[in-house]
């Protein structure tokens, strides 16, 4: 007989919603609300990627990404440049204004991570990272298979 | 030296956003979009709880909960009754229309859970549930302490 476990969706949903609430609060001073900060963190690590690549990375639909990126451009956090290899495509970059707040943002996210994982052993921290990565890998595989069959 | 790990927020965020996309798609036929289905699942397990209790359970702010619950009442999935012990408060219940779709919804969520955890060992499934529960416990403790200091 299968053991009844709390569904992963319920647990990750709770963690995500709380993270959103926390980051909305601490990033309010930058006018960064409702899950917009991950766009800056991704561009910080991968400057010059396209809107489509960000959408894939965050697993959000293109229409939502387009809206968020427009807002971040209006706020002067992101700028776009025409791709030299493909004039129809754009590459996205952080502005100096965004780069200036990244260290403080990373510190805030570090504090939140510390709150969440305070009583976890090093082994538990490794385990949760490994297993969640495996889950996300399964999701990516599923999405890829489904895109192909579109 | 601390090992650099992928932040839990990034992993749970990715899982959550994909879950939202999946459930938006499969629950579209019930007009249940953007994370509204968890309200029905909670009421299914805890009939008669209040709007505030649901907000706490889901870790969302009261204003958002109020909007979603209003929408679910308009869609005839939830009904509210005056609390017999406190006439200013309401208790929330699933309607027959909601109860009728719960089994199919649980099946859809089960399929998604299966996709996400397909290659995990039983031990890994236990581990991830235990550790994520611990993380959520830390978050709840933090919120409680912060509410007290409000």
Contacts between the chains, C-beta under 8 A, distances in Angstrom:
chain1	res1	chain2	res2	distance
A	3	B	122	8.0
A	3	B	126	7.8
A	5	B	125	6.4
A	5	B	126	7.3
A	5	B	129	4.7
A	6	B	129	5.6
A	6	B	132	8.0
A	6	B	133	6.5
A	7	B	109	6.8
A	7	B	113	5.6
A	8	B	15	7.1
A	8	B	113	6.5
A	8	B	116	6.2
A	8	B	117	6.8
A	8	B	128	6.5
A	8	B	129	7.3
A	8	B	132	7.1
A	9	B	15	7.7
A	9	B	19	5.0
A	9	B	109	6.6
A	9	B	112	6.9
A	9	B	113	6.6
A	9	B	116	7.9
A	10	B	38	7.6
A	11	B	129	7.0
A	11	B	132	3.9
A	11	B	133	6.5
A	11	B	135	7.9
A	11	B	136	6.0
A	12	B	12	4.3
A	12	B	15	4.4
A	12	B	16	5.2
A	12	B	19	7.2
A	12	B	132	6.8
A	13	B	16	5.6
A	13	B	19	6.8
A	13	B	35	7.8
A	13	B	38	6.6
A	13	B	58	7.8
A	14	B	58	7.3
A	14	B	59	5.5
A	14	B	136	5.1
A	14	B	139	7.4
A	15	B	8	7.1
A	15	B	9	7.7
A	15	B	12	4.5
A	15	B	16	7.8
A	15	B	132	6.9
A	15	B	135	6.0
A	15	B	136	6.1
A	15	B	139	6.8
A	16	B	12	5.2
A	16	B	13	5.6
A	16	B	15	7.8
A	16	B	16	3.7
A	16	B	17	7.9
A	17	B	16	7.9
A	17	B	58	6.4
A	17	B	59	4.7
A	17	B	60	5.6
A	18	B	59	4.7
A	18	B	136	7.9
A	18	B	139	4.8
A	18	B	143	7.3
A	19	B	9	5.0
A	19	B	12	7.2
A	19	B	13	6.9
A	21	B	59	6.8
A	21	B	60	7.6
A	21	B	61	6.9
A	35	B	13	7.8
A	38	B	10	7.6
A	38	B	13	6.6
A	58	B	13	7.8
A	58	B	14	7.3
A	58	B	17	6.4
A	59	B	14	5.5
A	59	B	17	4.7
A	59	B	18	4.8
A	59	B	21	6.8
A	60	B	17	5.6
A	60	B	21	7.6
A	61	B	21	6.9
A	109	B	7	6.8
A	109	B	9	6.6
A	112	B	9	6.9
A	113	B	7	5.7
A	113	B	8	6.5
A	113	B	9	6.7
A	115	B	138	6.3
A	115	B	139	7.1
A	115	B	142	5.1
A	116	B	8	6.2
A	116	B	9	7.9
A	116	B	135	5.0
A	116	B	138	5.4
A	116	B	139	6.0
A	117	B	8	6.8
A	117	B	135	6.5
A	117	B	138	7.2
A	118	B	138	5.7
A	119	B	134	6.9
A	119	B	138	6.7
A	120	B	131	6.7
A	120	B	134	6.4
A	120	B	135	7.4
A	122	B	3	8.0
A	124	B	131	5.2
A	124	B	134	7.4
A	125	B	5	6.3
A	126	B	3	7.7
A	126	B	5	7.3
A	127	B	127	5.3
A	127	B	128	7.7
A	127	B	131	6.2
A	128	B	8	6.5
A	128	B	127	7.7
A	128	B	128	6.8
A	128	B	131	4.5
A	128	B	132	7.0
A	128	B	135	7.5
A	129	B	5	4.7
A	129	B	6	5.6
A	129	B	8	7.3
A	129	B	11	7.0
A	131	B	120	6.7
A	131	B	124	5.2
A	131	B	127	6.2
A	131	B	128	4.4
A	132	B	6	8.0
A	132	B	8	7.1
A	132	B	11	3.9
A	132	B	12	6.8
A	132	B	15	6.9
A	132	B	128	7.0
A	133	B	6	6.5
A	133	B	11	6.5
A	134	B	119	6.9
A	134	B	120	6.4
A	134	B	124	7.4
A	135	B	11	7.9
A	135	B	15	6.0
A	135	B	116	5.0
A	135	B	117	6.6
A	135	B	120	7.4
A	135	B	128	7.5
A	136	B	11	6.0
A	136	B	14	5.1
A	136	B	15	6.1
A	136	B	18	7.9
A	138	B	115	6.3
A	138	B	116	5.4
A	138	B	117	7.2
A	138	B	118	5.7
A	138	B	119	6.7
A	139	B	14	7.4
A	139	B	15	6.8
A	139	B	18	4.8
A	139	B	115	7.1
A	139	B	116	6.0
A	142	B	115	5.1
A	143	B	18	7.3
